[in-house]
């Protein structure tokens, strides 16, 4: 379903087929849809659903200068999952997330060379990386990931990252999340429209909540991060 289809269904339910209150390409209606998509995204992030995170691998280079601990990322992202960056082949040991300023704690700040025994200045330590940082916001493809310590070899890392939030900018845009939340988006549009029309939306709110519950059941079937699906006592399938 695209945004136009969701708007048409919602307008039919509030009996606004004649565009008395809303038009299909109304900026207010698009704002309502994108507000609902932001709410869905936050909910999916909280349970770490597969719908909102992606996976890739990158390899670092052996550090020989003060900047080669950084690798350009070719994808857009909205951050990384907890324990979502880890080395391949090292028991899945996750790297700690730090800031770029933490480079000074790894004897790298201001260094222009990476030698085992520099003639001047503090030594730049080369070792198996245990932490990472991001130099730019993930909404640009120019962001880079830095590894600390300076890598002493070429290592490959798994990256589990948050995909940027999906929004619609035109009525022809399809609704995101593989049609799972289409029904909920329509019900939520009805709730928002009735509120704007100053009409009772209590029943519509209840139907929207039921639609959200139904959609989340489908999300759970698709899969979550393992730690979200089990506790120390109970697993998904029982004790």
N, C-alpha and C positions, 0 to 999 in steps of 0.2 A: 504494500500500500504506500502511496506517496502522500505528501502533505495535503494536497488538494482533496484526495479521497477521505482523509481523516476529518478535514474541515467540513466537507459536504455531509458526512454522517452526523457530526456533532450539531450542525445547523438544523438538520432534519429533526433531531431529538429535542431541540429547544424551540422548534417551530419558527425558524427564521429563514425559510427557503426563499423568501422574497428580498433578502438582503436588507431588511429593515434596520438591523443592528450591526451585522457583520457582513463583509464581502470575503470572497475566497482568498484574495490576495491582501487582506487587511493586515497592516503592520501589527496591530494589536493581537490578532490571532496568531501570527507567526511568533510573536513574543511569548504567547502562552505555550505554544508547542515547544519552543526552545527552553523555556523555564522547566517544563516537564522533563525534557531530555536531560537537563542538568541534574534534576532530582534523581532520575533513573541512574545516571552515571555515578553519582555519589553512593547510591545504594549498592550498585554492583562493585564499586571500589571497596566498600566496607566488607563485603563477603569475599572479595578477591575472586570474582567470577571470570571465567576464561573469555567472556565477551569483551572485556575492557583491557586485557593485557596481551602483549605479544612476546615473542621469543626470538632471539637471534644469537649469533656468536661473533666475537671479534678476537683478533690476535694482536697482542702488543709487540713492539719491537725491542730489541736489546738496547738499553739506554747507553748512549755514547756522549750525549750533550744534555744540557739542563732542561730541554723541552721534549725530548723524545720519549718521555714517559706518557705523553698524551697521544690519543688516537681519535681521529675525526669519526663522528657517527653519521651514517648516511640516512638515518631515519628520524622522523619526528617523534617526540615522546613527551609525556607529562610527568616524568620522574620514574623511579624504579621501585619495584616491590621490596618489602622487607626481606632481607636475605636473598634478593633477586639477582645479585652479581656474584658468581663463584667460578672457581677454576675447574676446568675439565681435567679429570684424571688425578685429583688430589682429595678424594673423599668428599667431594662436594662442599668443601670448606668455603663459607661465604666471606666476602670482603666487607669490611666496615665502610659505611658511608661517612665521609668527612668533607670539610670545605677546602677550597684551594689554599686558604691561608695556613692550613695544617702542613703544607710543604716544609715550612721552617722547622717543624719537629722531626723531619726526616732528613735533615742536613742537605736540603736542596735549594733553599732560598738564595737567589742571587748567584748561583753557580753557573758557569759557562762551560764547564768541562766535567767529565765523569771519569776520573782516573783512580786507580786503586791507591796510588800514593801521590796526591797532588803536591806540587812544590810549595804552593801558598794556599792559604784559606782552609776552611774546614773540609773534611773529606765528604764527598757525595757517596752515600751508601747505596750499593746495588745489591738487591736481594729479591727473593720471591715476594711479589706484592701482597699486602695484607689489607689494603684500603684503597678506596677510589673516590674521586670527586668529579663534578661536572663544572665546566668553565662557562657555559652559556645556558640560557633557558632552552627547554626542549621544543619550543614552538618554532624554532628555525633549524634547518638541516645543518647549520654550521656549528652546532654544539660539539664539544669534544669531551672525552673521558680521560682523566688522568689517573695513573696508577702509582701507588706508594707502597713500598719503596720504589725507587727506580728499578725497573726490571733488569735482572741479570741474565735473562734468557728470553726466548720467544715463548709466550704462554697464550693459550686460548681460553677465553672466558665465555660462560653462558650469561646472557643478559635477559632478564624478565622485566619488561618495562610497561608502564601505563600508556595505552594509546591515547592520543589527544581526544578530547570530548567531541562527539559527533553532533552537529547541529544542522538545521535546514535553513537555506538562504532563499529558496524559491519554492513555489507550490508544486513544482514538478519533481523536486528532490524526494527520493524514497526515504521512508522512515528507517532509522538504523536498528541494529540488534536483531536481524534475521526474522523480522515479523513477530517476535516474541511479545513485544510490548505494544503492538498496534491497537489491540482492544483497550488496553489501559489508557493509552494516549487519547483515544476517542472519548472515553468516559471522563478523563481529566479535563478535556476541552469543554465538555458539557458542564462540568462543575464550574470552571472559570467563566464560561459564557453566562450561566445563570447568575453568578455573583455580580458580573458586570451589568446585567439586566435588572439587578435588585430583586431577584426572584428566589424562592426557596430552593436550595440545592442539597438538602440533607439526604434525600433518597439517592440523588446522583452521587454524592460523596461515598455512600455505602457501596453502591455498585462499582465505583472506581476502586475502592479498597479491595473488593472481591476480585476484580480483574487484575490488580497488582499481585495479590496472593497467588492467583493462577499462573501469572507470568513467572513469578519467582520459583514456583515449583518446577517449571520447565528449565529455569536457569540451574537449579540444583541438579537436575538430571544431566545437563550438559557437562557439569563439573566445576569444582572449586579448587583452590589451593588446598593441599592435604591438611595443613594445620587448621584450616577453617572448617574442615569436614569432620574432625575428630578432636577429642580432648584426651586428657590423661586416663580417663576412666572408660569412656564410651567411644566406639567407632561408628561409622555411618551405618553399618549393618547390624549393630547391636554390641553387646558386651564381648 
